[in-house]
């Protein structure tokens, strides 16, 4: 599916949407004493929500919209954009266990690799993960389950054309203002288009968050990947970077916003040089 909308225009539209969202935050006038009490209660709730949002297997319904803009992609140093729509739905399996499902719908703007102009925009391969996790974890929180990639791409340049699956595990700990952990998955193709290459794909994401007053936090959550089917020297992408975020409310709706920038210290020959991530997460606490 060929569209005239360029990746930079697409990125500007998303940025404008985020700015409008912040500008629409309502301000209410109340008596001073009551206002101070309400603010203290809201900040306490925001700090708890921040830690819940930073826990991949937390018992929290949420809809993150994560936009990743990759700069310096391909031989013409073009810009690639991936908007991940990734609803998270926890399901109770009784008093002792939860099933945390995360489905990632990637909307990709892929620049033509061998041209200075032109791009393809559409849906990429959908990624589904289901973690079984203790409902009442201790100091160490964990989850494990399958990761499945469905060949849903609307254009062959946006997906693998293969069904892939494998294990995924996550572990983390919350110590005071710190939330730190690691998520790892590995998938292999097992079915799909016979004329497309096999898939063997590894992903590891470490995440470190430091939560501060009033819902503010610092975060570093780069995604390290390896395409084992690629040639030697072109398998790994290893980014380094960090950013900041804040929990805020529009009316009674809690929202988690953060932005991070990453430099790819290791990358394929024509891989992107660096990445800018912006995430807006709508949370629905029970």
N, C-alpha and C positions, 0 to 999 in steps of 0.2 A: 504494500500500500504506500504510494508515493504522495507526500504532502509538500506544499510550498512553505509550510511553517518551519523556519530554521531553528536549530537548537538554541541559538542565542535569543531569538524572540520568545521561544518556549520558556527559557530561563527567566527572561524579564517579566513574563506574565506571572510566573510563580512568585517572583520577588514582590511584584505589585500586590498580589493576593495577600502575602504575609504582612506587608506594610499596612494594608487596609484592615486586616484582622486586629493588629495591635492598636490602630487608631480608633477602633470601635469599642474598646474596653470601657464599660460604663463607670462613672464616678458618682457616688451617692453622698448626699450631705446628711449628716446626723449630728446630734448633740455630741460635744467633745468627749464626755466620759463614756458614753455608750460606744462611740466610734473606736476609742482606744481598746475597749474590751473585745469588740468584734475583730479588730485587726490582730490582736494577740491570738485569738482562737483560729483565725484563718491561717496565720503563719504556722501554727502548730500542725494544722491539717496539711498544709503545703509541704512541710518537711516529711511527713509520713507518706504523702502521695509521691514525692520525689523518689524515696527509697523503693516504693512499690513499682513505680514506672521503670526503675533501673534493674528490676529483678525479672529475668526472662521467663521464669516459671512462677511468678506471683499470681495470686488468685484475684486478678483484676481484668475486667473486660476493657479493651482499648482498641483504638483505630489509629495507628501511626501512619502518617504520610511522610515518607522519607525521600528527599530529592538529592541525587548524587550527580554532580556535574564534573566530568573528567576532561581535563585540559591537556592538549598536546598529544591527541590520539592520532595514530596512523602516520604515514610518511609525509602528510601535509600539515601536521600539527593542528588538527581540527578539534572540535568540541563535541563530546558525546554526553547525552543526558539520560539518566535512568530515574524515573519516579516509581518508588515502591509503595504500593498500597497494601498494607499488611495487617488485617484485623487479627486480634488475639482474643480467643474465647476459651476460658477455663470451664471444664466440665467436672462436676463432683462424681467420684467413683466410690462414694461411701464416706464414712467418717475419717478414714485413714489415708486416702489417696485422691489426687486430682489428675485430670488429663488436660494439659495446656496445649491448645491447637493454635498454630500460627500459619496463615496462608499468605504468601507474597505474590501479588499481581504486579509484575514490572511493566511499566509503560516506557518504551525505549525510543529515543531519537538517535539513530545510528547514522553517522556521516558516511557517505560513499568512500570506501577505503582507497580506491585508485583515482580519485578525482578531488579537485579543490572545491567543487560545488556538488549540491544534491545530497539528499539524506532520505532515510526511510524511518517512518514513525509508526508504531503499533505495539501490540501486546507481545511480550516475550514469553518464555516458558514459566509456568506457574510452579512455585515451590511450596510444598506442604510439609510441615513438621508437627509431630505430636509427641509431647514430653509427658511421661508418667512421673509424678513427683509426690513426695509425702505431703499430706495436707497440714501436718504440724511438724515442720522441720526444726532441727536444732540450730546450732551455730553455723553448721555447714549445710547449705541448701543445694540440692541436686535434682536433676531430671534426666531421663533417657528415653529414647524412642526412635522411630523411623523418620528419615527424611526422604521425600519422594518428589521428583521433578517430572512434570507432565509436559509433553510436547505441544503446547498451546500457541506457539508463536504464529503471528499472522503473516510473517514473511520469513523465508529461510535464513536471511541474514540476522534475524533477531532471536534465533533459538537453535538447538542442537538437532531437532528432529528425532530425538530418542527419549524413551522412557528410562528413567534412572532412579535408583534407590540405594539406601545404605543407612548406617547408624548415625545417630547424633546424640551427643551428651553435653551437659552443661553443669558447672559447679560454681558456687559463689559463697561469699561470706559477707555479713554486714557487721561492722565493728564501729560503733559510734557513728561519726559522720561519714565513714568510709564504706563504699560498696565496691567489691572487687571480685572478678571471676573470669572464667574462660568457657567459651562455647566452641565445640569441635564437631565437624561432620565430614563424612566421606561417602560419595555416591559413585556407582558404576552403572553404565547402561546395560539393559537386559532385553530391550525390544525397541522397535521403531523402524525408521526408513533404512533399508539395507544399503543404500548408496551414500549414507552419511557416516562420518567417522565415529568410532567408539568414544564413550565418555568415561573418564576417570578423574574425578574432581574433588579436591580437598579444600576445606575452609576452616579457618581458626580465627576467632575473634576474642581477644582479651578486652576487658572493660574495667576501667578504674574511675570511680566517681567520688568527689569530695563535696559533701553537702554543707552549705552555709546558711546563714539566717535569711528569712524572708523568701524561701523557695529558690534561692540562687544556688548553682552548683558548677563545679569544674568537671570536665569529662574527657577521657581519652578512650576511644573504642574503634581502633582501626580493624579492618577486615583483611586478613592474610589469606591468599589463595594459591593453589597450585593446580595447573592443568597437566596431569601426568602424561597425557597423550602428546603434548607439544614437544618440540625438539629441545635438546639440551641447551640451557641458557635462556630458554623462552618459557619456562614453566611457572616461575614464581612471580607474584606481585606482593611486595612487602612494604606497606606504608607506615609512616610515623607521623604523629600529629596529635592535636588536642583542640579543645574548644570550651564553650560555656553554655549554660542553659538556665532556664527559670520555669517554675510552676506558677501559673497565673489563672485567673478566672474571667470568663465572659458570662456575666450574670452568675448563675450557680454552676456553670459547666467548667470543671477543672481541665486545664490544657497544659501540656508539657512542651516547651519549645527549646531547641538547642541547635547550635551550629558548630561545625568542626572543619578544620582544614588539614589535609594530609599530603605529605611529600612521599612519592614512591621511590624509596631508596633502592629497591630491586624491582625490575620490570622487564617484560619482553622487549624485543627490539623496537617495535612500533606501539608499545603500550603507553598509556597516558603518563605524563610527568607528575601531575598532582591532581587532587580532588577536593572539591568543596561540597560538604554535606549540610543540608538544612532539614530539620525534622519538626513536624507539628503533630503532636499526639493527643487525640481526644480520649479522655479517661472516664470510665463509668464505674466508680467504686460501688460495691454492694452496700 
